[in-house]
Amino acid sequence: MHKLNRRSVLRGSLGFAAAGTFARPFIANAAATSASVWWTQGFVPEEDASFRNMVADYEKASGNKIDYSIIPFAPLMQKLVSALTSGDVPDVMTHDIADAALVPQNAWHDRLVDLTEIVEPLKAQYHPTAYLAAQYYNNFTKKRSFYYAPYKTAVLPFHIWNSLVEKAGYKMSDAPKTWDAFWDFFKPMQKKLRDKGMRGVYALGLQPTTTGPADGNNTFHYFMIAYGGNGIVTKDGAPHIDDLQVKEAVIKALTYITTAFKEGYVPPGALSWNDADDNNAFHAKQMIMDLDGTISTEVALYHKKEEYDDIVTMGLPLDNAGKPIPAQLGVGGAFIPKGAKNIEVAKDFIKYVIQPKVVNEYLKTGLGRWLPPMPDLVKNDPFWLDPKDPHRVAYTREGLLSPTVPGYPVYNPGYAEANAQQIWGTAAADVIRDGMTPQAAAEKALKRIGDVLAKYPIIQS
């Protein structure tokens, strides 16, 4: 778990000042050449415009040419998997959930280019969790190395319609400070609002989905961590599926999520939601609150001031014992497949992209939907903690100034395969659709995860 206090942020600022060489573009000495890049389409147009600006600045500074494709989230994942399977690859790959679904297992199979020379020099600037999430285990070399160059991060904050809370006769200032009580706070609002004519409103934006790819897993992990189950996989890559604390946390998470669903507090369609469906349901005021990654929910309404200002963005409450809950930090980055034809230009471009000044400008112009992986940026630039935008402030504090932990595939690539199988969503469906007890569903899910992780033994050097 990593928590950055003011002192550690200041240390990062000093490290950034000392590393002045990274404030200037890295320019290859070779004659102008090109590289192909596949980039994830933004959630709002400003993100794509920001990427185009960054590419133009790089091309002007370097003389190199970037042949880029901006591809929507779901089709991009399909293209990346197909390319990595066939070997017909671009020079630079990115995806918003590459750290959870692509990089771990491809690093394991020795399919990615080592990026140590690019990432390691920025160690003093990187958030410790983001720095950890740049390193993955290679089963051929039998060691971890840098196969991922982080340029953005994200956590899951709460998104709440303040007008619905007040219409139900409540105030957000009265919201409890602990996990279960916080979720329970919204349940009675559902009946109050339905009595006022809002027949289609639900209290909670839970996602017991078997569809994926990311939101259902993310939601479950936050519940499991809140209940003390973060040790399911440890830094050495070892699974702990038989650990009693982990089992108890999984059972509690399944119990809360499925009980809330069966009691009618969750939209019925959530069982088959994809990653955009909860955003759409929230924007339609089909639910009072949602726990979802990034502040995409808010920035989608950035130009609709009344609605934008109506949303309350909040970080995590305390756990049921009153202790801080670490947020799982998702890390967005770039990586290079070994079949790339222009590796040197690809490295050159990535080295430019991850410079702190370039990262900051890119993410700011994209409305701050993603957070920088370098905490000193939020210390030095008032944009990130500007009280005039409470959404960004709450999000930034949760992601960069509060406790965080990495995603489990960072420790063991088998967990990326487990995520792809939607094991937690299937466990919730076993309870909701098939009447299985949370205890039995937990046992089944943990066994499946154990079987998957057993295929990826990590040898400690």
N, C-alpha and C positions, 0 to 999 in steps of 0.2 A: 504494500500500500504506500502510495506516495502523496504527501501533503506538502504544498509549497506555502510557506509563510512569507511575511514581508522580507525577512532577512535573506531567505534563499532566493527570492525574486531579485533582490538587490545584488546578490552574488552573481546571478545570471546576467544582470545588466552590466556588471563589471567585466564578466567574461566576454560579453558581446562587444564591449568597447575595445577589449584587448585583441579581439579577432578581427581587426579591421580589414584584413584581406578579403573577408567574405562579404564586405559591403560593396565590393566592386564586381562587375560581371566577370565570369570565367570565360575567357575567349580562347578557343583553340588556335594554335599557330598554323595549322594546316590550311590549305586552300579551301575556299568556301565549298561546303558540301551540304548534304541534306539528311534528314532523318524523318521517318514516319511515326506519328504519335496518335494513339487512340485515347480520347479524353471523355470523361463522363459528362453528359449534358447536365447543365445546372437546373435547379428547381425553379429559378426565376431568370428572366433574360439577362439581368445584370451580371450573373455569374458567367454566362457564355461570353458576354462582351468583355468582361475582365480577363478571361483567358485569351481572347483574341488580342487584346492590348498587350498582354504579357509576351505573347509570341512575337508580335510586331517589334516590341522593344528588344527582345533577344536577337531577332534577325538583324535589326539595325546595328546592334552592338557587335555581333559576332561575324556577320557576313554569311552565316549558314542559313539554310532554308528548312523550315519545319512544314512538312506535309501532314497536316492534322485532320482528323475526323472527330467531330463532336457527336457522340452517339448516346441515345437514351439509355437509362439505367438497365432495364431488363434485356433489350437486344444486345447491349454491350457485353453483358455477362455471357450470353450465348456465343457471341463472336469470339470472346477471349478463350472460352473453354474449347471451342472448335479449333482455334488457331494453335493453342498450346498442344492440342491432341495431334493435329496434322503436321505441325512444324512450320506452317506458312504464317509467319508472325510479323507484326510491325516491330519497329525498333524500340518504342517506349509504350508501355501499357499502364493504364490506370483503371481503377474502379473504386466506387465509394466503399465497398465492403471487401476489397481485395485482401485486407488483413485477416478477415474472417472466413474467406471462401476460396481464395486463389493462391496467394503467396505461400502459406505454410506448407501445403502438400507439394507444390512445385519446387520449392526450395529443398524439401525432403528428397525429391527425385532428381536433384541436381540439374534442373532445367533453367535456372536463372543465373544471371551474371552477378558476381560479387561486387557490391557497391561500397566496400569498406573505405576506399580512398575518398569517396564523396561524403559519406555520412559521418564517419568517425571524427573528422576535424570540427564538426559542429556539436560535439558532445556537451560542451559547457553551455550551449544555448538551448538544447532540446530539453523539454519536460522529461523527467526520468521515465515516465510510463511510455511516452512516445519513443524515446531512445531505445527502450526495451523492445518495443513493437517493431523496430527496424531489423531485429535479429531473429533468425530462424535456424532450425537444425537441419543439416544436410546429412543424409544417411550414407552418402558415399565418402564424404570427408570425415564423418563421425564427429562433427563439431558445429557449433553455431557460428554464423557470420551475418554480415549485413547484405540483405537481398532486397531491401525496401527503403525508399527515401521519403520520409514523411514530410508533407507540406501542409497538412490540415488535420484537425482532430474534432471530435464531437462527443457529447454525452446525451443522455435522455433527461430533459427537464419536464416538468408538468406544464400543461397548457390548459387554462381554465377560462370559461366565459364568465366574467364578473357580473354581467347583466343578468345571466340566468341564476347565479347564486343569489343576487339581491332580489330578483323577482320571486324566488322561492322563500324569501324572508330571512336570509342569512347574510353574514358578512365574512369576507375572507380573513379579516383580522381575528376572527374567532376560530379559525382552523386549528386543529390539534397539531402538536409538534412531533408526534411519533407515527410510525408507518401504518399500522392497521387502523388506528384511530383517524388518521388523515384520510385514508380511503373511505372509511365508514362515514365520515362527515358529509359526504355528498349523497349517500343513499336516500335519506328521507327527502331530499330536494326533488327527487324524481316524482313522487306522488304529489307534492305541492304544485309542481309545474303542470303535471297532467290534470290536476283539478282546476287549473287556470286555463285549460284548453290546449296545452301542448301535448297532444296524445302520443306523438312519436318520439318523445325525448327519453333518453336513458342517462343514468347517473355516471357510468364509468366507461372509459375507453380502453378496456382490456382487450387483449388480442390472443385468444387461445386458438390461433390459426394453424392449420396444417399446410398452408400454401406458401408462406414465406415471401422472399427469402430471408429477411433480416428481422423485421419488427417483432414477430412472435417470439423468436429466440431471445432478442434483447429484453423484452418485457419480462419473460420468465427469469432470466438471469438476474435482473434487478430485484425481483422478489426473492429469489434464492439467496442472493447476497445479503439482502435485508434481514433474512432469517438466519444468517450465520453460515451459509454453505459455500463460501468462496473457495474453500480448500478442496473442492472437487478435483481440481488439477493444480499441482504445485509447480514452482519454478523449475524444478528438476525434470519436469515432463511426466511425472508419475501420477496416475489417476488414484483417487481415494474414494471409490464408489462404495466401499464397505464401511467407511467412517460414519459413526453413529450421528455426529453433528451434521454431516452432509445429508444423510438420509432423512433426518428430521427436517432439515431446511427444505428439501425437495417435497416432502409430504405436505409441509405447511404451505408452500407456494402453490402446489396443485390444489390443495383444499380451498385456499382463499379464492383463487381465480375461478375454479369450477363452481364453487358455491355461489359466488356473485353472479355467474352466468345463469345457473339453474334457478336462482331467485329472481331473475328477470331484470337485473341492473345493467346488463351489457347488450348492445344490439345483437340480435340473433345472427346476422350476417357475418359477425366477427369470426366465426369458425372457418370462414374461407376467404378472409381479407388478404389482399396483398399489401405491399408497403405503402401504397398511395391511398388505400381505401379508408384508413382511419383519419387521414388528413381531410378527405372529402366529407366524411361523416361529421367531423368536428366543425368544418366550415359551414355545413348545412344545419348546424346546431341540433344535430341528432343526439349529441351527448354533451354533458356539462364539462367534463374534463377528460384529458388524455395524457398518457405518459409516452412520449415519442421522441426519437432522436433528432437532433439539431433544432433550430428554431425555424424550420421550413414552414411550420404551421403559421407562424407570425409573419415572416417575410413575404409569404404569398399574398398577404393583405397590406403590404407596406404602403401602397398607394391608395388604400381605402382607410383614411385616418380614423374614422369613427370606429370601424371594426378592429383595426390594429390596436387602438387604445383601449378597447373593451376587453382584450385578452390579458390575463394575468399569467406571467411566466414565473415559475418557481423551481428552485433546486430541490434536492431531496430532504425530506424530514429526517429525524433521528430514527434509529431502530426502536423496537418495542421496549428495549431496556434503557433507552435514552442516550445511546452512543451514536456517533456519526456513521452513516452508511457510505462506503466508498462507491463512487460511480465508476462503471466500466467505461474506459476511454477508448472509443473507436478511433482509429488512425487511418487517414487517407494518405496515399503516397504513390510514387511511381516505381516501376521495376522494368528490367530489361530481360527478355527471354534470350536464351543462348543461341537461338537460331537467327537473331537479329543480324541484318546485313551492315548496319552502320553504327557499331557499338560506340566508337569514340565520339561521334557527334551526339549520340543518345546520352552518353555520360555528360557531355558538355552542357546539353540542354537541361538535364536534371540538376546538375550542379548550379546552374543559374536559377532554376525554379525555386530551390530550397534555401537560397540566400534569405536571411531574415527580412531585409527591406523589401525584397520582391514578394515574399510570402505575405507580408503585411498589406502591401498595396493590393495584391490579388484578392485577398479575402475581404478587405474593407470594401473594395469596389463591388464585390459580390454580396454586399449588404450584411456581412458578418454572419451568414448562415452557418459557416464553419469557423471554428476557432483555430488560431495559430498553434503550432506545436512548440512554440518558444515563449515561455512565460514572461520574459523581459519585454516582449512587444506590448503586452497588455499593461505593463507597468509604465512604459515610456510613451505610449500613445493613448491619449484620453478617449479616443473613439470607443475603446472596448469597455470602459467602466463609466461612460457618460450617463449620469443619472437621468438625463432627458429621455433615454431609451431604456426603461427598466427591463425589457425583454433581454436585451443583450447583456446587461449587467448581471442578471440572475444566471444566465447561461454561462457567461465567462467565469463567474465565481465558482460555479459547480465544476466546470471542466478544468480550470487551470489553477485555482486557488484553494480548492478543497480536496479531500482524499480521493484518490483514483486507483484503479487496478487495471491491468491489461485484459484484453479478451483471452479466453482460454487457448485458442489456436496458437497464440504466441508461444505458449509453453509446450504444446503437443499438437502437431498437425492433424492428428486423428480427430481432434475436436472440430476442425473445419468440415470434415466429412460428416460428423455427427450433426453439425448445424444444417448441412445440406439435406440430411434425412428428416429434418423437422421432428426430431424425437420428442421434444417437449410439447409441441403442438399436438402430436399424436397421443401423448399421454393424457393431455387435457381432454381430447376427443374420446379417449377410452372411458373416461369418467362421465363425460356429458352425454355421449351417444349410447355407450354400451353398458353403462351402469357399473363399471368397475370401481372399486374403492380407491381413494387416493393412495393408500398404502400399496395396493397391488399394482396400480399404474406406475408408482414410483419405482418399485422393484423391477418391473419390466423395462422401464426407460433406463434405469441405471445399468442393468445388465447389457442392454444394447450399446450404451455408450462404452462400457467396459470392453465389450467385444471389439468395437471399432478401434479404441485406443490401443488395444493389445497388438494391433497390426503395426504400430508405430513405436517400437521400443527406443527410448533415448539412452544412449550410452554416455555416461558422464566421464569426461576427460579429466 
